[in-house]
Amino acid sequence: MLLHSAEKEIDDKTVTAVLTAAGVDADKARVKALVASLSDVDIGEAMATAVAAPVAAGAPAAAVGGGDAPAAAEEAPAEEEEEEEGGGFGGLGDLFG
């Protein structure tokens, strides 16, 4: 996201530079895998979707409003489980330890 925001090319060299600046010993194979996985991703769209997702997830609970409180409490754990399963970002985060 940092490289995208700075309008820099997302390639092995720039990703390694960011990781090195952050004090991370970058593994070349992992950097190459990360860059390859991001090659087909529209990062601007992904960031906009990620920002909007928490708002959208909270909307159904707010719509229930004056409903039965125990029913709302029963739904909350199911939503948390869905978020954990559908995160998808653990794989990229795991690339760097």
PDB file as gemmi writes it, atoms N, CA and C in Angstrom:
CRYST1    1.000    1.000    1.000  90.00  90.00  90.00 P 1                      
ATOM      1  N   MET A   1       0.837  -1.186   0.000  1.00  0.00           N  
ATOM      2  CA  MET A   1       0.000   0.000   0.000  1.00  0.00           C  
ATOM      3  C   MET A   1       0.882   1.248   0.000  1.00  0.00           C  
ATOM      4  N   LEU A   2       1.998   1.165   0.689  1.00  0.00           N  
ATOM      5  CA  LEU A   2       2.899   2.308   0.742  1.00  0.00           C  
ATOM      6  C   LEU A   2       3.425   2.640  -0.650  1.00  0.00           C  
ATOM      7  N   LEU A   3       3.866   1.627  -1.371  1.00  0.00           N  
ATOM      8  CA  LEU A   3       4.372   1.855  -2.723  1.00  0.00           C  
ATOM      9  C   LEU A   3       3.272   2.364  -3.646  1.00  0.00           C  
ATOM     10  N   HIS A   4       2.089   1.812  -3.516  1.00  0.00           N  
ATOM     11  CA  HIS A   4       0.961   2.265  -4.338  1.00  0.00           C  
ATOM     12  C   HIS A   4       0.642   3.736  -4.050  1.00  0.00           C  
ATOM     13  N   SER A   5       0.592   4.088  -2.775  1.00  0.00           N  
ATOM     14  CA  SER A   5       0.278   5.467  -2.385  1.00  0.00           C  
ATOM     15  C   SER A   5       1.344   6.448  -2.881  1.00  0.00           C  
ATOM     16  N   ALA A   6       2.594   5.975  -2.929  1.00  0.00           N  
ATOM     17  CA  ALA A   6       3.689   6.819  -3.399  1.00  0.00           C  
ATOM     18  C   ALA A   6       3.819   6.788  -4.923  1.00  0.00           C  
ATOM     19  N   GLU A   7       2.909   6.053  -5.569  1.00  0.00           N  
ATOM     20  CA  GLU A   7       2.908   5.901  -7.025  1.00  0.00           C  
ATOM     21  C   GLU A   7       4.234   5.347  -7.549  1.00  0.00           C  
ATOM     22  N   LYS A   8       4.787   4.386  -6.805  1.00  0.00           N  
ATOM     23  CA  LYS A   8       6.027   3.708  -7.195  1.00  0.00           C  
ATOM     24  C   LYS A   8       5.689   2.347  -7.786  1.00  0.00           C  
ATOM     25  N   GLU A   9       6.567   1.850  -8.638  1.00  0.00           N  
ATOM     26  CA  GLU A   9       6.418   0.529  -9.230  1.00  0.00           C  
ATOM     27  C   GLU A   9       6.537  -0.533  -8.135  1.00  0.00           C  
ATOM     28  N   ILE A  10       5.652  -1.503  -8.161  1.00  0.00           N  
ATOM     29  CA  ILE A  10       5.716  -2.597  -7.184  1.00  0.00           C  
ATOM     30  C   ILE A  10       6.483  -3.743  -7.846  1.00  0.00           C  
ATOM     31  N   ASP A  11       7.765  -3.785  -7.527  1.00  0.00           N  
ATOM     32  CA  ASP A  11       8.627  -4.826  -8.066  1.00  0.00           C  
ATOM     33  C   ASP A  11       9.556  -5.326  -6.958  1.00  0.00           C  
ATOM     34  N   ASP A  12      10.387  -6.303  -7.291  1.00  0.00           N  
ATOM     35  CA  ASP A  12      11.271  -6.908  -6.289  1.00  0.00           C  
ATOM     36  C   ASP A  12      12.151  -5.862  -5.603  1.00  0.00           C  
ATOM     37  N   LYS A  13      12.695  -4.958  -6.384  1.00  0.00           N  
ATOM     38  CA  LYS A  13      13.627  -3.961  -5.860  1.00  0.00           C  
ATOM     39  C   LYS A  13      12.952  -3.027  -4.852  1.00  0.00           C  
ATOM     40  N   THR A  14      11.786  -2.484  -5.201  1.00  0.00           N  
ATOM     41  CA  THR A  14      11.125  -1.520  -4.318  1.00  0.00           C  
ATOM     42  C   THR A  14      10.548  -2.193  -3.069  1.00  0.00           C  
ATOM     43  N   VAL A  15      10.003  -3.397  -3.220  1.00  0.00           N  
ATOM     44  CA  VAL A  15       9.471  -4.110  -2.052  1.00  0.00           C  
ATOM     45  C   VAL A  15      10.613  -4.444  -1.093  1.00  0.00           C  
ATOM     46  N   THR A  16      11.747  -4.900  -1.631  1.00  0.00           N  
ATOM     47  CA  THR A  16      12.912  -5.204  -0.793  1.00  0.00           C  
ATOM     48  C   THR A  16      13.404  -3.948  -0.090  1.00  0.00           C  
ATOM     49  N   ALA A  17      13.413  -2.811  -0.782  1.00  0.00           N  
ATOM     50  CA  ALA A  17      13.853  -1.551  -0.178  1.00  0.00           C  
ATOM     51  C   ALA A  17      12.958  -1.156   0.996  1.00  0.00           C  
ATOM     52  N   VAL A  18      11.644  -1.311   0.834  1.00  0.00           N  
ATOM     53  CA  VAL A  18      10.714  -0.973   1.923  1.00  0.00           C  
ATOM     54  C   VAL A  18      10.936  -1.901   3.113  1.00  0.00           C  
ATOM     55  N   LEU A  19      11.073  -3.189   2.854  1.00  0.00           N  
ATOM     56  CA  LEU A  19      11.281  -4.145   3.945  1.00  0.00           C  
ATOM     57  C   LEU A  19      12.604  -3.890   4.659  1.00  0.00           C  
ATOM     58  N   THR A  20      13.650  -3.594   3.906  1.00  0.00           N  
ATOM     59  CA  THR A  20      14.954  -3.306   4.495  1.00  0.00           C  
ATOM     60  C   THR A  20      14.881  -2.042   5.350  1.00  0.00           C  
ATOM     61  N   ALA A  21      14.180  -1.019   4.860  1.00  0.00           N  
ATOM     62  CA  ALA A  21      14.016   0.217   5.628  1.00  0.00           C  
ATOM     63  C   ALA A  21      13.257  -0.021   6.928  1.00  0.00           C  
ATOM     64  N   ALA A  22      12.393  -1.034   6.922  1.00  0.00           N  
ATOM     65  CA  ALA A  22      11.628  -1.368   8.126  1.00  0.00           C  
ATOM     66  C   ALA A  22      12.407  -2.301   9.052  1.00  0.00           C  
ATOM     67  N   GLY A  23      13.615  -2.659   8.650  1.00  0.00           N  
ATOM     68  CA  GLY A  23      14.443  -3.514   9.493  1.00  0.00           C  
ATOM     69  C   GLY A  23      14.182  -4.997   9.312  1.00  0.00           C  
ATOM     70  N   VAL A  24      13.562  -5.370   8.198  1.00  0.00           N  
ATOM     71  CA  VAL A  24      13.239  -6.770   7.929  1.00  0.00           C  
ATOM     72  C   VAL A  24      14.269  -7.338   6.966  1.00  0.00           C  
ATOM     73  N   ASP A  25      14.775  -8.527   7.279  1.00  0.00           N  
ATOM     74  CA  ASP A  25      15.679  -9.228   6.375  1.00  0.00           C  
ATOM     75  C   ASP A  25      14.819  -9.926   5.331  1.00  0.00           C  
ATOM     76  N   ALA A  26      14.734  -9.337   4.134  1.00  0.00           N  
ATOM     77  CA  ALA A  26      13.819  -9.814   3.095  1.00  0.00           C  
ATOM     78  C   ALA A  26      14.370 -11.055   2.407  1.00  0.00           C  
ATOM     79  N   ASP A  27      13.551 -12.093   2.344  1.00  0.00           N  
ATOM     80  CA  ASP A  27      13.868 -13.327   1.627  1.00  0.00           C  
ATOM     81  C   ASP A  27      13.497 -13.102   0.164  1.00  0.00           C  
ATOM     82  N   LYS A  28      14.474 -13.234  -0.739  1.00  0.00           N  
ATOM     83  CA  LYS A  28      14.242 -12.934  -2.158  1.00  0.00           C  
ATOM     84  C   LYS A  28      13.117 -13.772  -2.755  1.00  0.00           C  
ATOM     85  N   ALA A  29      13.032 -15.031  -2.397  1.00  0.00           N  
ATOM     86  CA  ALA A  29      11.976 -15.899  -2.945  1.00  0.00           C  
ATOM     87  C   ALA A  29      10.599 -15.437  -2.475  1.00  0.00           C  
ATOM     88  N   ARG A  30      10.500 -15.020  -1.227  1.00  0.00           N  
ATOM     89  CA  ARG A  30       9.215 -14.557  -0.704  1.00  0.00           C  
ATOM     90  C   ARG A  30       8.810 -13.223  -1.313  1.00  0.00           C  
ATOM     91  N   VAL A  31       9.793 -12.351  -1.518  1.00  0.00           N  
ATOM     92  CA  VAL A  31       9.507 -11.060  -2.155  1.00  0.00           C  
ATOM     93  C   VAL A  31       9.008 -11.304  -3.571  1.00  0.00           C  
ATOM     94  N   LYS A  32       9.675 -12.202  -4.295  1.00  0.00           N  
ATOM     95  CA  LYS A  32       9.272 -12.512  -5.667  1.00  0.00           C  
ATOM     96  C   LYS A  32       7.851 -13.082  -5.685  1.00  0.00           C  
ATOM     97  N   ALA A  33       7.518 -13.953  -4.720  1.00  0.00           N  
ATOM     98  CA  ALA A  33       6.169 -14.527  -4.643  1.00  0.00           C  
ATOM     99  C   ALA A  33       5.134 -13.446  -4.339  1.00  0.00           C  
ATOM    100  N   LEU A  34       5.468 -12.526  -3.455  1.00  0.00           N  
ATOM    101  CA  LEU A  34       4.557 -11.430  -3.125  1.00  0.00           C  
ATOM    102  C   LEU A  34       4.294 -10.551  -4.340  1.00  0.00           C  
ATOM    103  N   VAL A  35       5.349 -10.166  -5.028  1.00  0.00           N  
ATOM    104  CA  VAL A  35       5.212  -9.314  -6.211  1.00  0.00           C  
ATOM    105  C   VAL A  35       4.383 -10.027  -7.276  1.00  0.00           C  
ATOM    106  N   ALA A  36       4.629 -11.317  -7.458  1.00  0.00           N  
ATOM    107  CA  ALA A  36       3.856 -12.083  -8.447  1.00  0.00           C  
ATOM    108  C   ALA A  36       2.387 -12.147  -8.060  1.00  0.00           C  
ATOM    109  N   SER A  37       2.097 -12.323  -6.763  1.00  0.00           N  
ATOM    110  CA  SER A  37       0.699 -12.416  -6.331  1.00  0.00           C  
ATOM    111  C   SER A  37      -0.029 -11.080  -6.452  1.00  0.00           C  
ATOM    112  N   LEU A  38       0.711  -9.995  -6.414  1.00  0.00           N  
ATOM    113  CA  LEU A  38       0.095  -8.665  -6.521  1.00  0.00           C  
ATOM    114  C   LEU A  38       0.009  -8.156  -7.955  1.00  0.00           C  
ATOM    115  N   SER A  39       0.607  -8.872  -8.909  1.00  0.00           N  
ATOM    116  CA  SER A  39       0.675  -8.373 -10.283  1.00  0.00           C  
ATOM    117  C   SER A  39      -0.709  -8.181 -10.924  1.00  0.00           C  
ATOM    118  N   ASP A  40      -1.677  -9.003 -10.561  1.00  0.00           N  
ATOM    119  CA  ASP A  40      -3.013  -8.903 -11.149  1.00  0.00           C  
ATOM    120  C   ASP A  40      -4.021  -8.204 -10.240  1.00  0.00           C  
ATOM    121  N   VAL A  41      -3.546  -7.603  -9.161  1.00  0.00           N  
ATOM    122  CA  VAL A  41      -4.438  -6.971  -8.183  1.00  0.00           C  
ATOM    123  C   VAL A  41      -4.498  -5.472  -8.439  1.00  0.00           C  
ATOM    124  N   ASP A  42      -5.715  -4.933  -8.492  1.00  0.00           N  
ATOM    125  CA  ASP A  42      -5.911  -3.489  -8.548  1.00  0.00           C  
ATOM    126  C   ASP A  42      -5.880  -3.003  -7.098  1.00  0.00           C  
ATOM    127  N   ILE A  43      -4.735  -2.520  -6.669  1.00  0.00           N  
ATOM    128  CA  ILE A  43      -4.534  -2.188  -5.260  1.00  0.00           C  
ATOM    129  C   ILE A  43      -5.462  -1.058  -4.814  1.00  0.00           C  
ATOM    130  N   GLY A  44      -5.685  -0.080  -5.650  1.00  0.00           N  
ATOM    131  CA  GLY A  44      -6.602   1.009  -5.305  1.00  0.00           C  
ATOM    132  C   GLY A  44      -8.002   0.491  -5.029  1.00  0.00           C  
ATOM    133  N   GLU A  45      -8.473  -0.422  -5.876  1.00  0.00           N  
ATOM    134  CA  GLU A  45      -9.803  -1.008  -5.687  1.00  0.00           C  
ATOM    135  C   GLU A  45      -9.833  -1.879  -4.429  1.00  0.00           C  
ATOM    136  N   ALA A  46      -8.764  -2.643  -4.203  1.00  0.00           N  
ATOM    137  CA  ALA A  46      -8.703  -3.504  -3.019  1.00  0.00           C  
ATOM    138  C   ALA A  46      -8.709  -2.671  -1.739  1.00  0.00           C  
ATOM    139  N   MET A  47      -8.012  -1.553  -1.743  1.00  0.00           N  
ATOM    140  CA  MET A  47      -7.991  -0.679  -0.566  1.00  0.00           C  
ATOM    141  C   MET A  47      -9.373  -0.075  -0.327  1.00  0.00           C  
ATOM    142  N   ALA A  48     -10.045   0.338  -1.385  1.00  0.00           N  
ATOM    143  CA  ALA A  48     -11.382   0.917  -1.238  1.00  0.00           C  
ATOM    144  C   ALA A  48     -12.361  -0.127  -0.724  1.00  0.00           C  
ATOM    145  N   THR A  49     -12.236  -1.348  -1.207  1.00  0.00           N  
ATOM    146  CA  THR A  49     -13.111  -2.430  -0.758  1.00  0.00           C  
ATOM    147  C   THR A  49     -12.840  -2.778   0.696  1.00  0.00           C  
ATOM    148  N   ALA A  50     -11.569  -2.817   1.074  1.00  0.00           N  
ATOM    149  CA  ALA A  50     -11.200  -3.158   2.455  1.00  0.00           C  
ATOM    150  C   ALA A  50     -11.686  -2.095   3.433  1.00  0.00           C  
ATOM    151  N   VAL A  51     -11.649  -0.842   3.029  1.00  0.00           N  
ATOM    152  CA  VAL A  51     -12.113   0.245   3.891  1.00  0.00           C  
ATOM    153  C   VAL A  51     -13.627   0.177   4.037  1.00  0.00           C  
ATOM    154  N   ALA A  52     -14.338  -0.164   2.973  1.00  0.00           N  
ATOM    155  CA  ALA A  52     -15.798  -0.212   2.999  1.00  0.00           C  
ATOM    156  C   ALA A  52     -16.320  -1.474   3.675  1.00  0.00           C  
ATOM    157  N   ALA A  53     -15.554  -2.537   3.710  1.00  0.00           N  
ATOM    158  CA  ALA A  53     -16.017  -3.821   4.237  1.00  0.00           C  
ATOM    159  C   ALA A  53     -16.458  -3.753   5.702  1.00  0.00           C  
ATOM    160  N   PRO A  54     -15.699  -3.145   6.620  1.00  0.00           N  
ATOM    161  CA  PRO A  54     -16.159  -3.100   8.006  1.00  0.00           C  
ATOM    162  C   PRO A  54     -17.468  -2.335   8.174  1.00  0.00           C  
ATOM    163  N   VAL A  55     -17.677  -1.303   7.393  1.00  0.00           N  
ATOM    164  CA  VAL A  55     -18.922  -0.542   7.468  1.00  0.00           C  
ATOM    165  C   VAL A  55     -20.080  -1.411   7.007  1.00  0.00           C  
ATOM    166  N   ALA A  56     -19.890  -2.126   5.925  1.00  0.00           N  
ATOM    167  CA  ALA A  56     -20.942  -2.988   5.386  1.00  0.00           C  
ATOM    168  C   ALA A  56     -21.244  -4.135   6.346  1.00  0.00           C  
ATOM    169  N   ALA A  57     -20.245  -4.664   7.020  1.00  0.00           N  
ATOM    170  CA  ALA A  57     -20.453  -5.767   7.953  1.00  0.00           C  
ATOM    171  C   ALA A  57     -21.269  -5.314   9.164  1.00  0.00           C  
ATOM    172  N   GLY A  58     -21.119  -4.063   9.569  1.00  0.00           N  
ATOM    173  CA  GLY A  58     -21.855  -3.556  10.719  1.00  0.00           C  
ATOM    174  C   GLY A  58     -23.269  -3.131  10.387  1.00  0.00           C  
ATOM    175  N   ALA A  59     -23.582  -2.929   9.141  1.00  0.00           N  
ATOM    176  CA  ALA A  59     -24.894  -2.431   8.734  1.00  0.00           C  
ATOM    177  C   ALA A  59     -26.048  -3.357   9.105  1.00  0.00           C  
ATOM    178  N   PRO A  60     -25.972  -4.681   8.886  1.00  0.00           N  
ATOM    179  CA  PRO A  60     -27.107  -5.537   9.247  1.00  0.00           C  
ATOM    180  C   PRO A  60     -27.412  -5.513  10.744  1.00  0.00           C  
ATOM    181  N   ALA A  61     -26.392  -5.465  11.573  1.00  0.00           N  
ATOM    182  CA  ALA A  61     -26.620  -5.434  13.016  1.00  0.00           C  
ATOM    183  C   ALA A  61     -27.310  -4.138  13.420  1.00  0.00           C  
ATOM    184  N   ALA A  62     -26.941  -3.042  12.793  1.00  0.00           N  
ATOM    185  CA  ALA A  62     -27.565  -1.759  13.096  1.00  0.00           C  
ATOM    186  C   ALA A  62     -29.012  -1.746  12.611  1.00  0.00           C  
ATOM    187  N   ALA A  63     -29.303  -2.431  11.533  1.00  0.00           N  
ATOM    188  CA  ALA A  63     -30.654  -2.464  10.992  1.00  0.00           C  
ATOM    189  C   ALA A  63     -31.605  -3.210  11.918  1.00  0.00           C  
ATOM    190  N   VAL A  64     -31.083  -4.192  12.663  1.00  0.00           N  
ATOM    191  CA  VAL A  64     -31.907  -4.950  13.602  1.00  0.00           C  
ATOM    192  C   VAL A  64     -32.386  -4.022  14.704  1.00  0.00           C  
ATOM    193  N   GLY A  65     -31.490  -3.156  15.194  1.00  0.00           N  
ATOM    194  CA  GLY A  65     -31.812  -2.109  16.160  1.00  0.00           C  
ATOM    195  C   GLY A  65     -32.656  -2.546  17.333  1.00  0.00           C  
ATOM    196  N   GLY A  66     -33.962  -2.309  17.300  1.00  0.00           N  
ATOM    197  CA  GLY A  66     -34.844  -2.546  18.421  1.00  0.00           C  
ATOM    198  C   GLY A  66     -35.293  -3.987  18.545  1.00  0.00           C  
ATOM    199  N   GLY A  67     -34.696  -4.877  17.818  1.00  0.00           N  
ATOM    200  CA  GLY A  67     -35.093  -6.286  17.860  1.00  0.00           C  
ATOM    201  C   GLY A  67     -34.684  -6.965  19.144  1.00  0.00           C  
ATOM    202  N   ASP A  68     -34.848  -8.251  19.185  1.00  0.00           N  
ATOM    203  CA  ASP A  68     -34.540  -9.059  20.352  1.00  0.00           C  
ATOM    204  C   ASP A  68     -33.029  -9.107  20.564  1.00  0.00           C  
ATOM    205  N   ALA A  69     -32.536  -8.614  21.682  1.00  0.00           N  
ATOM    206  CA  ALA A  69     -31.094  -8.544  21.953  1.00  0.00           C  
ATOM    207  C   ALA A  69     -30.430  -9.912  21.968  1.00  0.00           C  
ATOM    208  N   PRO A  70     -31.021 -10.963  22.581  1.00  0.00           N  
ATOM    209  CA  PRO A  70     -30.352 -12.266  22.557  1.00  0.00           C  
ATOM    210  C   PRO A  70     -30.160 -12.796  21.136  1.00  0.00           C  
ATOM    211  N   ALA A  71     -31.083 -12.542  20.252  1.00  0.00           N  
ATOM    212  CA  ALA A  71     -30.936 -13.003  18.864  1.00  0.00           C  
ATOM    213  C   ALA A  71     -29.741 -12.327  18.214  1.00  0.00           C  
ATOM    214  N   ALA A  72     -29.550 -11.046  18.466  1.00  0.00           N  
ATOM    215  CA  ALA A  72     -28.407 -10.323  17.907  1.00  0.00           C  
ATOM    216  C   ALA A  72     -27.108 -10.872  18.480  1.00  0.00           C  
ATOM    217  N   ALA A  73     -27.099 -11.228  19.760  1.00  0.00           N  
ATOM    218  CA  ALA A  73     -25.900 -11.781  20.387  1.00  0.00           C  
ATOM    219  C   ALA A  73     -25.554 -13.136  19.790  1.00  0.00           C  
ATOM    220  N   GLU A  74     -26.553 -13.918  19.408  1.00  0.00           N  
ATOM    221  CA  GLU A  74     -26.296 -15.222  18.799  1.00  0.00           C  
ATOM    222  C   GLU A  74     -25.682 -15.070  17.412  1.00  0.00           C  
ATOM    223  N   GLU A  75     -26.028 -14.019  16.693  1.00  0.00           N  
ATOM    224  CA  GLU A  75     -25.501 -13.811  15.346  1.00  0.00           C  
ATOM    225  C   GLU A  75     -24.067 -13.312  15.364  1.00  0.00           C  
ATOM    226  N   ALA A  76     -23.667 -12.578  16.367  1.00  0.00           N  
ATOM    227  CA  ALA A  76     -22.339 -11.971  16.413  1.00  0.00           C  
ATOM    228  C   ALA A  76     -21.207 -12.991  16.307  1.00  0.00           C  
ATOM    229  N   PRO A  77     -21.195 -14.096  17.042  1.00  0.00           N  
ATOM    230  CA  PRO A  77     -20.084 -15.040  16.907  1.00  0.00           C  
ATOM    231  C   PRO A  77     -19.973 -15.625  15.498  1.00  0.00           C  
ATOM    232  N   ALA A  78     -21.076 -15.848  14.823  1.00  0.00           N  
ATOM    233  CA  ALA A  78     -21.033 -16.384  13.464  1.00  0.00           C  
ATOM    234  C   ALA A  78     -20.343 -15.398  12.529  1.00  0.00           C  
ATOM    235  N   GLU A  79     -20.596 -14.113  12.694  1.00  0.00           N  
ATOM    236  CA  GLU A  79     -19.954 -13.099  11.856  1.00  0.00           C  
ATOM    237  C   GLU A  79     -18.456 -13.088  12.092  1.00  0.00           C  
ATOM    238  N   GLU A  80     -18.018 -13.217  13.351  1.00  0.00           N  
ATOM    239  CA  GLU A  80     -16.599 -13.226  13.659  1.00  0.00           C  
ATOM    240  C   GLU A  80     -15.921 -14.418  13.009  1.00  0.00           C  
ATOM    241  N   GLU A  81     -16.558 -15.578  13.030  1.00  0.00           N  
ATOM    242  CA  GLU A  81     -15.978 -16.763  12.412  1.00  0.00           C  
ATOM    243  C   GLU A  81     -15.831 -16.574  10.910  1.00  0.00           C  
ATOM    244  N   GLU A  82     -16.791 -15.955  10.273  1.00  0.00           N  
ATOM    245  CA  GLU A  82     -16.717 -15.719   8.837  1.00  0.00           C  
ATOM    246  C   GLU A  82     -15.549 -14.804   8.501  1.00  0.00           C  
ATOM    247  N   GLU A  83     -15.311 -13.785   9.316  1.00  0.00           N  
ATOM    248  CA  GLU A  83     -14.204 -12.870   9.065  1.00  0.00           C  
ATOM    249  C   GLU A  83     -12.872 -13.598   9.171  1.00  0.00           C  
ATOM    250  N   GLU A  84     -12.728 -14.477  10.168  1.00  0.00           N  
ATOM    251  CA  GLU A  84     -11.487 -15.206  10.344  1.00  0.00           C  
ATOM    252  C   GLU A  84     -11.218 -16.118   9.152  1.00  0.00           C  
ATOM    253  N   GLU A  85     -12.244 -16.783   8.659  1.00  0.00           N  
ATOM    254  CA  GLU A  85     -12.077 -17.709   7.546  1.00  0.00           C  
ATOM    255  C   GLU A  85     -11.843 -16.971   6.236  1.00  0.00           C  
ATOM    256  N   GLY A  86     -12.451 -15.826   6.050  1.00  0.00           N  
ATOM    257  CA  GLY A  86     -12.407 -15.124   4.783  1.00  0.00           C  
ATOM    258  C   GLY A  86     -11.355 -14.032   4.718  1.00  0.00           C  
ATOM    259  N   GLY A  87     -10.505 -13.889   5.708  1.00  0.00           N  
ATOM    260  CA  GLY A  87      -9.513 -12.816   5.734  1.00  0.00           C  
ATOM    261  C   GLY A  87      -8.622 -12.810   4.508  1.00  0.00           C  
ATOM    262  N   GLY A  88      -8.007 -13.935   4.197  1.00  0.00           N  
ATOM    263  CA  GLY A  88      -7.195 -14.047   3.009  1.00  0.00           C  
ATOM    264  C   GLY A  88      -5.857 -13.333   3.076  1.00  0.00           C  
ATOM    265  N   PHE A  89      -5.650 -12.449   4.031  1.00  0.00           N  
ATOM    266  CA  PHE A  89      -4.410 -11.700   4.093  1.00  0.00           C  
ATOM    267  C   PHE A  89      -3.351 -12.410   4.920  1.00  0.00           C  
ATOM    268  N   GLY A  90      -3.732 -13.445   5.655  1.00  0.00           N  
ATOM    269  CA  GLY A  90      -2.759 -14.176   6.450  1.00  0.00           C  
ATOM    270  C   GLY A  90      -1.653 -14.755   5.595  1.00  0.00           C  
ATOM    271  N   GLY A  91      -1.966 -15.209   4.408  1.00  0.00           N  
ATOM    272  CA  GLY A  91      -0.976 -15.799   3.529  1.00  0.00           C  
ATOM    273  C   GLY A  91       0.112 -14.806   3.136  1.00  0.00           C  
ATOM    274  N   LEU A  92      -0.271 -13.580   2.792  1.00  0.00           N  
ATOM    275  CA  LEU A  92       0.718 -12.570   2.428  1.00  0.00           C  
ATOM    276  C   LEU A  92       1.518 -12.135   3.646  1.00  0.00           C  
ATOM    277  N   GLY A  93       0.861 -11.986   4.771  1.00  0.00           N  
ATOM    278  CA  GLY A  93       1.553 -11.589   5.997  1.00  0.00           C  
ATOM    279  C   GLY A  93       2.533 -12.642   6.461  1.00  0.00           C  
ATOM    280  N   ASP A  94       2.220 -13.891   6.211  1.00  0.00           N  
ATOM    281  CA  ASP A  94       3.088 -14.977   6.611  1.00  0.00           C  
ATOM    282  C   ASP A  94       4.360 -15.050   5.771  1.00  0.00           C  
ATOM    283  N   LEU A  95       4.372 -14.379   4.630  1.00  0.00           N  
ATOM    284  CA  LEU A  95       5.554 -14.396   3.777  1.00  0.00           C  
ATOM    285  C   LEU A  95       6.775 -13.815   4.463  1.00  0.00           C  
ATOM    286  N   PHE A  96       6.575 -12.911   5.403  1.00  0.00           N  
ATOM    287  CA  PHE A  96       7.702 -12.201   6.006  1.00  0.00           C  
ATOM    288  C   PHE A  96       7.839 -12.467   7.497  1.00  0.00           C  
ATOM    289  N   GLY A  97       7.369 -13.621   7.928  1.00  0.00           N  
ATOM    290  CA  GLY A  97       7.604 -14.062   9.286  1.00  0.00           C  
ATOM    291  C   GLY A  97       6.578 -13.601  10.217  1.00  0.00           C  
TER     292      GLY A  97                                                      
END                                                                             
